[in-house]
Amino acid sequence: MPGQLAACADQARYVGSPEQEDRPSPAGAAPRARADASICPLTKNEEFARAEEFARAQRWLREAIREGRVRQPFENGWPRYAYHRYGPTIYEARLVNRVKGEY
């Protein structure tokens, strides 16, 4: 199992939630904004900060999988859930594409 998790961690990709976006995510996910979502335009500084947040989330996702902070079921070899704690907050990544390993 550790070898399988390490392989998953190397390939896992954080794409974020396209349901709250009106533009492609830094990971390339196409936007699918919900009708009830409030979308605010981003400034250049906010776009940079958003890209940094995506990079951080990607690191956290891969670290969580590599260290076994996951929950079953496994789908096509990918854990459905991965967890990362930052301070008092626990973040849950959910598998959204079991072919590509996207969370």
VMD Tcl script that builds the backbone (N, CA, C; Angstrom):
set m [mol new atoms 309]
animate dup $m
set s [atomselect $m all]
$s set {name element resname resid chain x y z} {
  {N N MET 1 A 0.809 -1.205 0.000}
  {CA C MET 1 A 0.000 0.000 0.000}
  {C C MET 1 A 0.854 1.272 0.000}
  {N N PRO 2 A 1.967 1.376 0.797}
  {CA C PRO 2 A 2.766 2.600 0.737}
  {C C PRO 2 A 3.295 2.899 -0.654}
  {N N GLY 3 A 3.702 1.876 -1.394}
  {CA C GLY 3 A 4.179 2.093 -2.746}
  {C C GLY 3 A 3.076 2.596 -3.657}
  {N N GLN 4 A 1.880 2.059 -3.487}
  {CA C GLN 4 A 0.733 2.494 -4.287}
  {C C GLN 4 A 0.396 3.950 -3.959}
  {N N LEU 5 A 0.438 4.307 -2.676}
  {CA C LEU 5 A 0.140 5.680 -2.288}
  {C C LEU 5 A 1.197 6.648 -2.812}
  {N N ALA 6 A 2.452 6.233 -2.778}
  {CA C ALA 6 A 3.520 7.100 -3.290}
  {C C ALA 6 A 3.329 7.344 -4.784}
  {N N ALA 7 A 2.950 6.295 -5.523}
  {CA C ALA 7 A 2.710 6.458 -6.956}
  {C C ALA 7 A 1.525 7.380 -7.202}
  {N N CYS 8 A 0.472 7.222 -6.419}
  {CA C CYS 8 A -0.697 8.105 -6.537}
  {C C CYS 8 A -0.310 9.543 -6.213}
  {N N ALA 9 A 0.459 9.723 -5.165}
  {CA C ALA 9 A 0.849 11.070 -4.745}
  {C C ALA 9 A 1.627 11.788 -5.839}
  {N N ASP 10 A 2.496 11.058 -6.521}
  {CA C ASP 10 A 3.294 11.670 -7.580}
  {C C ASP 10 A 2.450 12.145 -8.757}
  {N N GLN 11 A 1.290 11.522 -8.953}
  {CA C GLN 11 A 0.466 11.834 -10.117}
  {C C GLN 11 A -0.803 12.619 -9.788}
  {N N ALA 12 A -1.190 12.671 -8.518}
  {CA C ALA 12 A -2.427 13.356 -8.125}
  {C C ALA 12 A -2.359 14.830 -8.505}
  {N N ARG 13 A -3.512 15.363 -8.852}
  {CA C ARG 13 A -3.575 16.748 -9.313}
  {C C ARG 13 A -4.744 17.455 -8.657}
  {N N TYR 14 A -4.481 18.604 -8.067}
  {CA C TYR 14 A -5.533 19.426 -7.481}
  {C C TYR 14 A -6.083 20.332 -8.574}
  {N N VAL 15 A -7.402 20.288 -8.793}
  {CA C VAL 15 A -8.019 21.131 -9.819}
  {C C VAL 15 A -8.992 22.142 -9.245}
  {N N GLY 16 A -9.360 22.007 -7.980}
  {CA C GLY 16 A -10.291 22.955 -7.378}
  {C C GLY 16 A -11.713 22.709 -7.828}
  {N N SER 17 A -12.605 23.582 -7.389}
  {CA C SER 17 A -14.017 23.445 -7.708}
  {C C SER 17 A -14.413 24.426 -8.806}
  {N N PRO 18 A -14.738 23.939 -9.994}
  {CA C PRO 18 A -15.136 24.839 -11.077}
  {C C PRO 18 A -16.521 25.445 -10.867}
  {N N GLU 19 A -17.253 24.977 -9.850}
  {CA C GLU 19 A -18.604 25.487 -9.606}
  {C C GLU 19 A -18.611 26.903 -9.049}
  {N N GLN 20 A -17.461 27.422 -8.646}
  {CA C GLN 20 A -17.403 28.755 -8.067}
  {C C GLN 20 A -16.551 29.696 -8.914}
  {N N GLU 21 A -16.347 29.343 -10.160}
  {CA C GLU 21 A -15.453 30.111 -11.020}
  {C C GLU 21 A -16.164 30.606 -12.274}
  {N N ASP 22 A -15.677 31.704 -12.816}
  {CA C ASP 22 A -16.151 32.177 -14.114}
  {C C ASP 22 A -15.005 32.206 -15.120}
  {N N ARG 23 A -13.881 31.624 -14.756}
  {CA C ARG 23 A -12.711 31.532 -15.622}
  {C C ARG 23 A -12.009 30.215 -15.298}
  {N N PRO 24 A -11.184 29.698 -16.207}
  {CA C PRO 24 A -10.470 28.452 -15.910}
  {C C PRO 24 A -9.602 28.593 -14.659}
  {N N SER 25 A -9.514 27.526 -13.903}
  {CA C SER 25 A -8.681 27.536 -12.706}
  {C C SER 25 A -7.215 27.512 -13.112}
  {N N PRO 26 A -6.290 27.846 -12.188}
  {CA C PRO 26 A -4.863 27.727 -12.503}
  {C C PRO 26 A -4.470 26.308 -12.896}
  {N N ALA 27 A -5.295 25.326 -12.513}
  {CA C ALA 27 A -5.019 23.946 -12.895}
  {C C ALA 27 A -5.610 23.604 -14.254}
  {N N GLY 28 A -6.344 24.537 -14.855}
  {CA C GLY 28 A -6.898 24.317 -16.182}
  {C C GLY 28 A -8.327 23.824 -16.209}
  {N N ALA 29 A -8.973 23.655 -15.040}
  {CA C ALA 29 A -10.356 23.179 -15.012}
  {C C ALA 29 A -11.284 24.229 -15.614}
  {N N ALA 30 A -12.169 23.772 -16.479}
  {CA C ALA 30 A -13.117 24.684 -17.122}
  {C C ALA 30 A -14.140 25.189 -16.101}
  {N N PRO 31 A -14.522 26.458 -16.190}
  {CA C PRO 31 A -15.501 26.995 -15.229}
  {C C PRO 31 A -16.897 26.435 -15.471}
  {N N ARG 32 A -17.624 26.232 -14.390}
  {CA C ARG 32 A -19.029 25.826 -14.430}
  {C C ARG 32 A -19.726 26.507 -13.268}
  {N N ALA 33 A -19.732 27.810 -13.266}
  {CA C ALA 33 A -20.282 28.566 -12.143}
  {C C ALA 33 A -21.748 28.212 -11.911}
  {N N ARG 34 A -22.098 28.030 -10.651}
  {CA C ARG 34 A -23.490 27.792 -10.275}
  {C C ARG 34 A -24.276 29.088 -10.415}
  {N N ALA 35 A -25.546 28.978 -10.702}
  {CA C ALA 35 A -26.403 30.155 -10.851}
  {C C ALA 35 A -26.486 30.935 -9.544}
  {N N ASP 36 A -26.353 30.252 -8.409}
  {CA C ASP 36 A -26.472 30.930 -7.117}
  {C C ASP 36 A -25.121 31.357 -6.543}
  {N N ALA 37 A -24.042 31.197 -7.324}
  {CA C ALA 37 A -22.703 31.561 -6.847}
  {C C ALA 37 A -22.439 33.034 -7.121}
  {N N SER 38 A -21.798 33.688 -6.171}
  {CA C SER 38 A -21.406 35.078 -6.349}
  {C C SER 38 A -19.950 35.092 -6.793}
  {N N ILE 39 A -19.701 35.568 -8.012}
  {CA C ILE 39 A -18.363 35.581 -8.586}
  {C C ILE 39 A -17.843 37.010 -8.610}
  {N N CYS 40 A -16.663 37.222 -8.051}
  {CA C CYS 40 A -16.054 38.545 -8.035}
  {C C CYS 40 A -14.876 38.571 -8.998}
  {N N PRO 41 A -14.694 39.665 -9.725}
  {CA C PRO 41 A -13.527 39.759 -10.607}
  {C C PRO 41 A -12.243 39.813 -9.780}
  {N N LEU 42 A -11.158 39.263 -10.335}
  {CA C LEU 42 A -9.874 39.240 -9.636}
  {C C LEU 42 A -8.944 40.318 -10.182}
  {N N THR 43 A -8.185 40.941 -9.292}
  {CA C THR 43 A -7.137 41.858 -9.715}
  {C C THR 43 A -5.907 41.020 -10.058}
  {N N LYS 44 A -4.887 41.624 -10.635}
  {CA C LYS 44 A -3.650 40.898 -10.968}
  {C C LYS 44 A -3.033 40.289 -9.708}
  {N N ASN 45 A -3.009 41.044 -8.604}
  {CA C ASN 45 A -2.443 40.528 -7.358}
  {C C ASN 45 A -3.253 39.346 -6.845}
  {N N GLU 46 A -4.565 39.417 -6.965}
  {CA C GLU 46 A -5.412 38.318 -6.513}
  {C C GLU 46 A -5.208 37.081 -7.384}
  {N N GLU 47 A -5.006 37.284 -8.685}
  {CA C GLU 47 A -4.750 36.148 -9.570}
  {C C GLU 47 A -3.445 35.462 -9.194}
  {N N PHE 48 A -2.416 36.241 -8.852}
  {CA C PHE 48 A -1.135 35.668 -8.416}
  {C C PHE 48 A -1.335 34.898 -7.111}
  {N N ALA 49 A -2.055 35.510 -6.157}
  {CA C ALA 49 A -2.298 34.848 -4.876}
  {C C ALA 49 A -3.087 33.557 -5.085}
  {N N ARG 50 A -4.020 33.570 -6.008}
  {CA C ARG 50 A -4.819 32.390 -6.300}
  {C C ARG 50 A -3.946 31.274 -6.875}
  {N N ALA 51 A -3.032 31.616 -7.745}
  {CA C ALA 51 A -2.114 30.617 -8.291}
  {C C ALA 51 A -1.234 30.035 -7.185}
  {N N GLU 52 A -0.801 30.873 -6.257}
  {CA C GLU 52 A -0.010 30.396 -5.118}
  {C C GLU 52 A -0.832 29.453 -4.241}
  {N N GLU 53 A -2.109 29.772 -4.028}
  {CA C GLU 53 A -2.983 28.905 -3.232}
  {C C GLU 53 A -3.153 27.548 -3.911}
  {N N PHE 54 A -3.286 27.539 -5.237}
  {CA C PHE 54 A -3.404 26.281 -5.958}
  {C C PHE 54 A -2.128 25.455 -5.805}
  {N N ALA 55 A -0.985 26.091 -5.901}
  {CA C ALA 55 A 0.285 25.375 -5.737}
  {C C ALA 55 A 0.388 24.773 -4.335}
  {N N ARG 56 A -0.035 25.532 -3.338}
  {CA C ARG 56 A -0.016 25.036 -1.954}
  {C C ARG 56 A -0.975 23.854 -1.803}
  {N N ALA 57 A -2.168 23.965 -2.352}
  {CA C ALA 57 A -3.139 22.875 -2.267}
  {C C ALA 57 A -2.610 21.623 -2.953}
  {N N GLN 58 A -1.926 21.795 -4.064}
  {CA C GLN 58 A -1.328 20.656 -4.773}
  {C C GLN 58 A -0.292 19.962 -3.879}
  {N N ARG 59 A 0.555 20.741 -3.227}
  {CA C ARG 59 A 1.566 20.163 -2.319}
  {C C ARG 59 A 0.891 19.421 -1.179}
  {N N TRP 60 A -0.117 20.048 -0.584}
  {CA C TRP 60 A -0.818 19.423 0.540}
  {C C TRP 60 A -1.497 18.125 0.123}
  {N N LEU 61 A -2.115 18.107 -1.053}
  {CA C LEU 61 A -2.782 16.909 -1.549}
  {C C LEU 61 A -1.782 15.773 -1.692}
  {N N ARG 62 A -0.689 16.040 -2.356}
  {CA C ARG 62 A 0.309 14.992 -2.583}
  {C C ARG 62 A 0.929 14.509 -1.279}
  {N N GLU 63 A 1.178 15.432 -0.358}
  {CA C GLU 63 A 1.722 15.064 0.954}
  {C C GLU 63 A 0.730 14.173 1.704}
  {N N ALA 64 A -0.544 14.533 1.692}
  {CA C ALA 64 A -1.565 13.753 2.405}
  {C C ALA 64 A -1.637 12.331 1.859}
  {N N ILE 65 A -1.626 12.185 0.550}
  {CA C ILE 65 A -1.697 10.843 -0.043}
  {C C ILE 65 A -0.436 10.061 0.276}
  {N N ARG 66 A 0.731 10.676 0.103}
  {CA C ARG 66 A 2.005 9.998 0.356}
  {C C ARG 66 A 2.095 9.505 1.797}
  {N N GLU 67 A 1.565 10.308 2.733}
  {CA C GLU 67 A 1.655 9.949 4.154}
  {C C GLU 67 A 0.492 9.089 4.628}
  {N N GLY 68 A -0.412 8.725 3.708}
  {CA C GLY 68 A -1.498 7.814 4.068}
  {C C GLY 68 A -2.667 8.457 4.779}
  {N N ARG 69 A -2.804 9.759 4.685}
  {CA C ARG 69 A -3.949 10.430 5.304}
  {C C ARG 69 A -5.098 10.424 4.305}
  {N N VAL 70 A -5.599 9.216 4.057}
  {CA C VAL 70 A -6.625 8.986 3.046}
  {C C VAL 70 A -7.728 8.113 3.639}
  {N N ARG 71 A -8.837 8.069 2.906}
  {CA C ARG 71 A -9.944 7.216 3.314}
  {C C ARG 71 A -10.478 6.492 2.087}
  {N N GLN 72 A -10.882 5.273 2.297}
  {CA C GLN 72 A -11.460 4.454 1.236}
  {C C GLN 72 A -12.875 4.941 0.950}
  {N N PRO 73 A -13.432 4.522 -0.131}
  {CA C PRO 73 A -12.955 3.486 -1.034}
  {C C PRO 73 A -11.894 4.010 -1.987}
  {N N PHE 74 A -11.188 3.085 -2.605}
  {CA C PHE 74 A -10.249 3.425 -3.661}
  {C C PHE 74 A -10.985 3.233 -4.986}
  {N N GLU 75 A -10.828 4.182 -5.888}
  {CA C GLU 75 A -11.477 4.111 -7.186}
  {C C GLU 75 A -10.410 4.138 -8.272}
  {N N ASN 76 A -10.307 3.037 -8.981}
  {CA C ASN 76 A -9.297 2.911 -10.026}
  {C C ASN 76 A -7.887 3.130 -9.454}
  {N N GLY 77 A -7.701 2.741 -8.195}
  {CA C GLY 77 A -6.412 2.880 -7.532}
  {C C GLY 77 A -6.223 4.173 -6.755}
  {N N TRP 78 A -7.138 5.130 -6.904}
  {CA C TRP 78 A -7.031 6.423 -6.218}
  {C C TRP 78 A -7.879 6.431 -4.966}
  {N N PRO 79 A -7.353 6.949 -3.832}
  {CA C PRO 79 A -8.207 7.088 -2.645}
  {C C PRO 79 A -9.268 8.155 -2.911}
  {N N ARG 80 A -10.489 7.898 -2.501}
  {CA C ARG 80 A -11.564 8.860 -2.749}
  {C C ARG 80 A -11.354 10.149 -1.960}
  {N N TYR 81 A -10.781 10.050 -0.764}
  {CA C TYR 81 A -10.578 11.222 0.085}
  {C C TYR 81 A -9.135 11.301 0.567}
  {N N ALA 82 A -8.630 12.510 0.710}
  {CA C ALA 82 A -7.317 12.768 1.305}
  {C C ALA 82 A -7.476 13.951 2.250}
  {N N TYR 83 A -6.707 13.959 3.341}
  {CA C TYR 83 A -6.877 14.974 4.386}
  {C C TYR 83 A -5.562 15.662 4.734}
  {N N HIS 84 A -5.666 16.956 4.976}
  {CA C HIS 84 A -4.511 17.746 5.413}
  {C C HIS 84 A -4.953 18.696 6.510}
  {N N ARG 85 A -4.168 18.738 7.581}
  {CA C ARG 85 A -4.458 19.676 8.673}
  {C C ARG 85 A -3.512 20.860 8.570}
  {N N TYR 86 A -4.093 22.050 8.657}
  {CA C TYR 86 A -3.311 23.290 8.694}
  {C C TYR 86 A -3.844 24.085 9.871}
  {N N GLY 87 A -3.055 24.124 10.938}
  {CA C GLY 87 A -3.544 24.747 12.169}
  {C C GLY 87 A -4.746 23.957 12.664}
  {N N PRO 88 A -5.816 24.635 13.056}
  {CA C PRO 88 A -6.991 23.919 13.551}
  {C C PRO 88 A -7.922 23.419 12.440}
  {N N THR 89 A -7.604 23.737 11.194}
  {CA C THR 89 A -8.490 23.394 10.084}
  {C C THR 89 A -8.036 22.120 9.381}
  {N N ILE 90 A -8.990 21.237 9.117}
  {CA C ILE 90 A -8.709 20.026 8.348}
  {C C ILE 90 A -9.354 20.191 6.979}
  {N N TYR 91 A -8.532 20.047 5.938}
  {CA C TYR 91 A -9.008 20.152 4.568}
  {C C TYR 91 A -9.228 18.756 4.012}
  {N N GLU 92 A -10.329 18.577 3.303}
  {CA C GLU 92 A -10.651 17.307 2.674}
  {C C GLU 92 A -10.606 17.491 1.162}
  {N N ALA 93 A -9.817 16.668 0.502}
  {CA C ALA 93 A -9.784 16.646 -0.961}
  {C C ALA 93 A -10.609 15.456 -1.410}
  {N N ARG 94 A -11.480 15.671 -2.370}
  {CA C ARG 94 A -12.337 14.601 -2.881}
  {C C ARG 94 A -11.975 14.299 -4.332}
  {N N LEU 95 A -11.859 13.030 -4.608}
  {CA C LEU 95 A -11.550 12.582 -5.966}
  {C C LEU 95 A -12.701 12.949 -6.891}
  {N N VAL 96 A -12.404 13.685 -7.953}
  {CA C VAL 96 A -13.447 14.080 -8.905}
  {C C VAL 96 A -13.234 13.443 -10.281}
  {N N ASN 97 A -12.045 12.897 -10.523}
  {CA C ASN 97 A -11.773 12.221 -11.782}
  {C C ASN 97 A -10.894 11.012 -11.477}
  {N N ARG 98 A -11.506 9.832 -11.446}
  {CA C ARG 98 A -10.778 8.622 -11.055}
  {C C ARG 98 A -9.894 8.064 -12.159}
  {N N VAL 99 A -9.976 8.609 -13.350}
  {CA C VAL 99 A -9.083 8.202 -14.434}
  {C C VAL 99 A -7.790 8.995 -14.355}
  {N N LYS 100 A -7.914 10.312 -14.154}
  {CA C LYS 100 A -6.745 11.202 -14.141}
  {C C LYS 100 A -6.192 11.464 -12.744}
  {N N GLY 101 A -6.892 11.070 -11.689}
  {CA C GLY 101 A -6.421 11.337 -10.330}
  {C C GLY 101 A -6.544 12.791 -9.954}
  {N N GLU 102 A -7.664 13.404 -10.311}
  {CA C GLU 102 A -7.895 14.816 -10.007}
  {C C GLU 102 A -8.785 14.963 -8.788}
  {N N TYR 103 A -8.401 15.914 -7.940}
  {CA C TYR 103 A -9.123 16.181 -6.697}
  {C C TYR 103 A -9.558 17.632 -6.653}
}
mol reanalyze $m
mol bondsrecalc $m
mol representation Tube
mol addrep $m
